[in-house]
Amino acid sequence: MHGDCVHITELLIDYLHQGLPPRQRRDVLLHLAQCADCRLEMAATIRLEQVMVSLLEPLPEAVRKNAFAKVRAAAQEQHESLLELPLRLIRETLAPALRPAARLITTTLHALQ
């Protein structure tokens, strides 16, 4: 990845969720139009988010957002793209984020029985 690509991939989540100011949004869009690597990164980001949402759907939205943010932060910390992010890292990052929610769901289900 080139220097511009690193900067653009750091903005992809905010771009997807309309969290960028207009100028940055335009910069990302123009870069994506020219860069196949970043388009692949965008596709991987979208797919990872879709998979995580489907897996985490029963959990509160705040927990889902937190889990995805942790995965993305870990990828950036390791200077890896989401295309290269090993499954081990996803599990290690998600497991601690999901334990409290899993306990709450289990406790609630047992209380309802």
Secondary structure, DSSP 8 states (H G I E B T S, - for coil): --HHHHHHHHHHHHHHTT-S-HHHHHHHHHHHHH-HHHHHHHHHHHHHHHHHHHHHTTS-HHHHHHHHHHHHHHHHHTT--TTT--HHHHHHHHHHHHHHHHHHHHHHHHHH-
